Amino acid sequence: MKKLKERWGITSNFQVLIIFVVFGITGSTSAKLAGPIVELLGITAESVSLWLYWPLRILIIFPLYQVLLILFGFIFGQFAFFWNFEKKMLSRLGFKKFLD
Protein backbone atom coordinates (compact mmCIF):
# COMPACT_ATOMS: atom_id res chain seq x y z
CA MET A 1 0.00 0.00 0.00
CA LYS A 2 2.89 2.31 0.78
CA LYS A 3 4.32 2.02 -2.75
CA LEU A 4 0.93 2.74 -4.27
CA LYS A 5 0.46 5.85 -2.13
CA GLU A 6 3.95 7.07 -3.07
CA ARG A 7 3.37 6.41 -6.76
CA TRP A 8 0.04 8.21 -6.77
CA GLY A 9 1.25 11.02 -4.51
CA ILE A 10 -1.40 10.55 -1.86
CA THR A 11 -1.05 10.38 1.89
CA SER A 12 -3.88 8.42 3.51
CA ASN A 13 -5.38 4.98 3.25
CA PHE A 14 -8.82 6.61 3.21
CA GLN A 15 -7.84 8.48 0.03
CA VAL A 16 -6.78 5.17 -1.55
CA LEU A 17 -10.17 3.71 -0.62
CA ILE A 18 -12.01 6.68 -2.17
CA ILE A 19 -9.95 6.35 -5.37
CA PHE A 20 -10.73 2.63 -5.63
CA VAL A 21 -14.42 3.35 -5.06
CA VAL A 22 -14.39 5.98 -7.82
CA PHE A 23 -12.70 3.57 -10.24
CA GLY A 24 -15.28 0.89 -9.41
CA ILE A 25 -18.30 3.16 -9.74
CA THR A 26 -16.98 4.64 -12.97
CA GLY A 27 -16.34 1.27 -14.59
CA SER A 28 -19.72 -0.11 -13.63
CA THR A 29 -21.59 3.01 -14.67
CA SER A 30 -19.87 3.35 -18.05
CA ALA A 31 -20.50 -0.32 -18.86
CA LYS A 32 -24.14 0.01 -17.82
CA LEU A 33 -24.72 3.23 -19.79
CA ALA A 34 -23.06 1.90 -22.94
CA GLY A 35 -25.99 -0.46 -23.60
CA PRO A 36 -28.68 2.22 -23.90
CA ILE A 37 -26.35 4.49 -25.86
CA VAL A 38 -25.59 1.73 -28.38
CA GLU A 39 -29.30 0.97 -28.69
CA LEU A 40 -30.06 4.67 -29.15
CA LEU A 41 -27.65 4.64 -32.08
CA GLY A 42 -29.54 1.68 -33.54
CA ILE A 43 -26.77 -0.82 -32.93
CA THR A 44 -27.98 -4.05 -31.36
CA ALA A 45 -26.53 -7.52 -31.13
CA GLU A 46 -29.33 -8.68 -33.44
CA SER A 47 -28.84 -5.99 -36.08
CA VAL A 48 -25.07 -6.30 -36.53
CA SER A 49 -22.50 -9.04 -36.20
CA LEU A 50 -21.20 -9.65 -32.71
CA TRP A 51 -17.73 -9.08 -34.17
CA LEU A 52 -18.81 -5.50 -34.86
CA TYR A 53 -21.19 -4.97 -31.94
CA TRP A 54 -18.68 -5.49 -29.13
CA PRO A 55 -15.86 -3.36 -30.58
CA LEU A 56 -18.38 -0.55 -31.18
CA ARG A 57 -19.67 -0.86 -27.65
CA ILE A 58 -16.12 -0.74 -26.26
CA LEU A 59 -15.38 2.33 -28.40
CA ILE A 60 -18.40 4.01 -26.83
CA ILE A 61 -17.40 2.96 -23.31
CA PHE A 62 -13.91 4.48 -23.58
CA PRO A 63 -14.82 8.20 -23.88
CA LEU A 64 -17.78 7.73 -21.57
CA TYR A 65 -15.43 6.28 -18.95
CA GLN A 66 -13.07 9.25 -19.25
CA VAL A 67 -15.85 11.77 -18.66
CA LEU A 68 -17.41 9.81 -15.81
CA LEU A 69 -14.03 9.35 -14.11
CA ILE A 70 -13.58 13.11 -13.88
CA LEU A 71 -17.22 13.60 -12.81
CA PHE A 72 -17.14 10.97 -10.05
CA GLY A 73 -13.67 12.13 -9.01
CA PHE A 74 -15.10 15.62 -8.54
CA ILE A 75 -18.13 14.32 -6.61
CA PHE A 76 -15.89 12.34 -4.25
CA GLY A 77 -13.46 15.24 -3.75
CA GLN A 78 -10.59 13.74 -5.74
CA PHE A 79 -10.76 15.91 -8.86
CA ALA A 80 -7.06 16.85 -8.82
CA PHE A 81 -5.97 13.21 -8.64
CA PHE A 82 -8.25 12.08 -11.46
CA TRP A 83 -7.53 15.11 -13.64
CA ASN A 84 -3.80 14.34 -13.42
CA PHE A 85 -4.54 10.65 -14.01
CA GLU A 86 -6.54 11.52 -17.15
CA LYS A 87 -3.87 13.84 -18.51
CA LYS A 88 -1.21 11.19 -18.02
CA MET A 89 -3.28 8.45 -19.62
CA LEU A 90 -4.40 10.55 -22.59
CA SER A 91 -0.87 11.78 -23.23
CA ARG A 92 0.28 8.15 -23.41
CA LEU A 93 -2.42 7.56 -26.03
CA GLY A 94 -1.10 10.41 -28.17
CA PHE A 95 -3.41 13.23 -27.10
CA LYS A 96 -0.66 15.26 -25.43
CA LYS A 97 -0.93 18.25 -27.78
CA PHE A 98 -4.63 18.64 -26.87
CA LEU A 99 -3.88 18.72 -23.14
CA ASP A 100 -1.40 21.60 -23.12
DRENPA-3360 file (N, C-alpha, C; in nm, 2 decimals, always signed):
BEGIN
1 = MKKLKERW = +0.08/-0.12/+0.00/+0.00/+0.00/+0.00/+0.09/+0.12/+0.00 ~ +0.20/+0.12/+0.07/+0.29/+0.23/+0.08/+0.34/+0.27/-0.06 ~ +0.38/+0.17/-0.14/+0.43/+0.20/-0.27/+0.32/+0.27/-0.36 ~ +0.20/+0.22/-0.35/+0.09/+0.27/-0.43/+0.07/+0.42/-0.39 ~ +0.07/+0.45/-0.26/+0.05/+0.58/-0.21/+0.16/+0.68/-0.26 ~ +0.28/+0.63/-0.26/+0.39/+0.71/-0.31/+0.38/+0.73/-0.46 ~ +0.35/+0.63/-0.53/+0.34/+0.64/-0.68/+0.23/+0.74/-0.72 ~ +0.12/+0.73/-0.65/+0.00/+0.82/-0.68/+0.01/+0.96/-0.61;
9 = GITSNFQV = +0.11/+0.97/-0.52/+0.12/+1.10/-0.45/+0.01/+1.13/-0.35 ~ -0.03/+1.03/-0.29/-0.14/+1.06/-0.19/-0.09/+1.01/-0.05 ~ -0.16/+1.06/+0.05/-0.11/+1.04/+0.19/-0.18/+0.94/+0.28 ~ -0.31/+0.92/+0.26/-0.39/+0.84/+0.35/-0.45/+0.72/+0.29 ~ -0.47/+0.62/+0.37/-0.54/+0.50/+0.32/-0.68/+0.53/+0.29 ~ -0.74/+0.62/+0.35/-0.88/+0.66/+0.32/-0.89/+0.72/+0.18 ~ -0.79/+0.79/+0.14/-0.78/+0.85/+0.00/-0.77/+0.74/-0.10 ~ -0.69/+0.63/-0.07/-0.68/+0.52/-0.15/-0.81/+0.45/-0.17;
17 = LIIFVVFG = -0.89/+0.43/-0.06/-1.02/+0.37/-0.06/-1.11/+0.45/-0.15 ~ -1.11/+0.58/-0.14/-1.20/+0.67/-0.22/-1.17/+0.65/-0.37 ~ -1.04/+0.65/-0.40/-0.99/+0.64/-0.54/-1.04/+0.50/-0.59 ~ -1.03/+0.39/-0.52/-1.07/+0.26/-0.56/-1.22/+0.26/-0.58 ~ -1.30/+0.33/-0.49/-1.44/+0.33/-0.51/-1.48/+0.41/-0.63 ~ -1.41/+0.52/-0.66/-1.44/+0.60/-0.78/-1.41/+0.51/-0.91 ~ -1.30/+0.44/-0.91/-1.27/+0.36/-1.02/-1.38/+0.25/-1.04 ~ -1.42/+0.19/-0.93/-1.53/+0.09/-0.94/-1.66/+0.14/-0.99;
25 = ITGSTSAK = -1.70/+0.25/-0.93/-1.83/+0.32/-0.97/-1.82/+0.36/-1.12 ~ -1.71/+0.42/-1.16/-1.70/+0.46/-1.30/-1.70/+0.35/-1.40 ~ -1.63/+0.24/-1.37/-1.63/+0.13/-1.46/-1.77/+0.07/-1.47 ~ -1.84/+0.05/-1.36/-1.97/-0.01/-1.36/-2.07/+0.08/-1.43 ~ -2.07/+0.21/-1.41/-2.16/+0.30/-1.47/-2.14/+0.31/-1.62 ~ -2.01/+0.32/-1.66/-1.99/+0.34/-1.80/-2.03/+0.21/-1.88 ~ -2.01/+0.09/-1.82/-2.05/-0.03/-1.89/-2.20/-0.04/-1.89 ~ -2.27/+0.01/-1.79/-2.41/+0.00/-1.78/-2.47/+0.10/-1.88;
33 = LAGPIVEL = -2.42/+0.22/-1.89/-2.47/+0.32/-1.98/-2.44/+0.30/-2.13 ~ -2.34/+0.22/-2.15/-2.31/+0.19/-2.29/-2.42/+0.12/-2.37 ~ -2.49/+0.03/-2.30/-2.60/-0.05/-2.36/-2.71/+0.04/-2.42 ~ -2.77/+0.13/-2.34/-2.87/+0.22/-2.39/-2.82/+0.32/-2.50 ~ -2.69/+0.36/-2.49/-2.63/+0.45/-2.59/-2.62/+0.38/-2.72 ~ -2.57/+0.25/-2.72/-2.56/+0.17/-2.84/-2.70/+0.15/-2.90 ~ -2.80/+0.12/-2.82/-2.93/+0.10/-2.87/-2.99/+0.22/-2.93 ~ -2.96/+0.34/-2.86/-3.01/+0.47/-2.91/-2.95/+0.49/-3.05;
41 = LGITAESV = -2.83/+0.45/-3.08/-2.77/+0.46/-3.21/-2.81/+0.36/-3.31 ~ -2.90/+0.27/-3.26/-2.95/+0.17/-3.35/-2.86/+0.05/-3.37 ~ -2.77/+0.03/-3.28/-2.68/-0.08/-3.29/-2.72/-0.18/-3.19 ~ -2.76/-0.30/-3.23/-2.80/-0.40/-3.14/-2.73/-0.53/-3.18 ~ -2.72/-0.62/-3.09/-2.65/-0.75/-3.11/-2.73/-0.83/-3.22 ~ -2.85/-0.80/-3.24/-2.93/-0.87/-3.34/-2.92/-0.80/-3.48 ~ -2.89/-0.67/-3.48/-2.88/-0.60/-3.61/-2.75/-0.60/-3.67 ~ -2.64/-0.62/-3.60/-2.51/-0.63/-3.65/-2.44/-0.75/-3.60;
49 = SLWLYWPL = -2.33/-0.79/-3.66/-2.25/-0.90/-3.62/-2.19/-0.88/-3.48 ~ -2.18/-0.98/-3.40/-2.12/-0.96/-3.27/-1.98/-0.92/-3.28 ~ -1.91/-0.95/-3.39/-1.77/-0.91/-3.42/-1.77/-0.76/-3.44 ~ -1.87/-0.70/-3.47/-1.88/-0.55/-3.49/-1.94/-0.49/-3.36 ~ -2.04/-0.55/-3.31/-2.12/-0.50/-3.19/-2.03/-0.47/-3.07 ~ -1.95/-0.57/-3.03/-1.87/-0.55/-2.91/-1.76/-0.45/-2.93 ~ -1.68/-0.44/-3.04/-1.59/-0.34/-3.06/-1.65/-0.20/-3.06 ~ -1.77/-0.18/-3.12/-1.84/-0.05/-3.12/-1.88/-0.02/-2.98;
57 = RILIIFPL = -1.93/-0.11/-2.90/-1.97/-0.09/-2.76/-1.85/-0.04/-2.68 ~ -1.73/-0.11/-2.70/-1.61/-0.07/-2.63/-1.56/+0.07/-2.67 ~ -1.58/+0.10/-2.79/-1.54/+0.23/-2.84/-1.63/+0.34/-2.78 ~ -1.75/+0.31/-2.75/-1.84/+0.40/-2.68/-1.81/+0.41/-2.53 ~ -1.77/+0.30/-2.47/-1.74/+0.30/-2.33/-1.62/+0.38/-2.30 ~ -1.52/+0.38/-2.39/-1.39/+0.45/-2.36/-1.41/+0.60/-2.33 ~ -1.47/+0.68/-2.42/-1.48/+0.82/-2.39/-1.58/+0.85/-2.27 ~ -1.68/+0.76/-2.27/-1.78/+0.77/-2.16/-1.71/+0.75/-2.02;
65 = YQVLLILF = -1.62/+0.66/-2.02/-1.54/+0.63/-1.89/-1.46/+0.75/-1.86 ~ -1.39/+0.81/-1.95/-1.31/+0.93/-1.92/-1.39/+1.04/-1.86 ~ -1.50/+1.07/-1.92/-1.58/+1.18/-1.87/-1.64/+1.14/-1.73 ~ -1.69/+1.02/-1.71/-1.74/+0.98/-1.58/-1.63/+0.98/-1.47 ~ -1.51/+0.94/-1.51/-1.40/+0.94/-1.41/-1.38/+1.07/-1.35 ~ -1.38/+1.17/-1.44/-1.36/+1.31/-1.39/-1.48/+1.35/-1.30 ~ -1.60/+1.32/-1.35/-1.72/+1.36/-1.28/-1.73/+1.30/-1.14 ~ -1.71/+1.16/-1.14/-1.71/+1.10/-1.01/-1.60/+1.14/-0.92;
73 = GFIFGQFA = -1.48/+1.16/-0.98/-1.37/+1.21/-0.90/-1.40/+1.35/-0.83 ~ -1.47/+1.43/-0.91/-1.51/+1.56/-0.85/-1.61/+1.54/-0.74 ~ -1.71/+1.46/-0.76/-1.81/+1.43/-0.66/-1.75/+1.38/-0.53 ~ -1.65/+1.29/-0.54/-1.59/+1.23/-0.42/-1.47/+1.32/-0.37 ~ -1.45/+1.44/-0.43/-1.35/+1.52/-0.38/-1.21/+1.49/-0.42 ~ -1.19/+1.42/-0.53/-1.06/+1.37/-0.57/-1.03/+1.42/-0.72 ~ -1.09/+1.54/-0.75/-1.08/+1.59/-0.89/-0.93/+1.61/-0.93 ~ -0.85/+1.66/-0.84/-0.71/+1.69/-0.88/-0.64/+1.55/-0.92;
81 = FFWNFEKK = -0.66/+1.45/-0.84/-0.60/+1.32/-0.86/-0.64/+1.27/-1.00 ~ -0.77/+1.27/-1.02/-0.82/+1.21/-1.15/-0.80/+1.29/-1.27 ~ -0.79/+1.43/-1.25/-0.75/+1.51/-1.36/-0.61/+1.48/-1.41 ~ -0.52/+1.47/-1.31/-0.38/+1.43/-1.34/-0.37/+1.29/-1.40 ~ -0.45/+1.20/-1.35/-0.45/+1.07/-1.40/-0.50/+1.07/-1.55 ~ -0.60/+1.14/-1.58/-0.65/+1.15/-1.71/-0.55/+1.21/-1.81 ~ -0.49/+1.32/-1.77/-0.39/+1.38/-1.85/-0.27/+1.29/-1.88 ~ -0.23/+1.21/-1.78/-0.12/+1.12/-1.80/-0.16/+1.01/-1.90;
89 = MLSRLGFK = -0.28/+0.95/-1.88/-0.33/+0.84/-1.96/-0.35/+0.89/-2.11 ~ -0.41/+1.01/-2.12/-0.44/+1.05/-2.26/-0.31/+1.09/-2.33 ~ -0.21/+1.14/-2.26/-0.09/+1.18/-2.32/-0.02/+1.05/-2.37 ~ -0.03/+0.94/-2.30/+0.03/+0.82/-2.34/-0.04/+0.76/-2.47 ~ -0.17/+0.80/-2.49/-0.24/+0.76/-2.60/-0.22/+0.85/-2.72 ~ -0.14/+0.95/-2.71/-0.11/+1.04/-2.82/-0.19/+1.17/-2.82 ~ -0.26/+1.20/-2.72/-0.34/+1.32/-2.71/-0.27/+1.44/-2.64 ~ -0.14/+1.43/-2.62/-0.07/+1.53/-2.54/-0.08/+1.67/-2.59;
97 = KFLD = -0.08/+1.69/-2.73/-0.09/+1.82/-2.78/-0.23/+1.89/-2.75 ~ -0.33/+1.81/-2.72/-0.46/+1.86/-2.69/-0.47/+1.90/-2.54 ~ -0.38/+1.85/-2.46/-0.39/+1.87/-2.31/-0.31/+1.99/-2.27 ~ -0.22/+2.05/-2.35/-0.14/+2.16/-2.31/-0.21/+2.29/-2.31;
% end
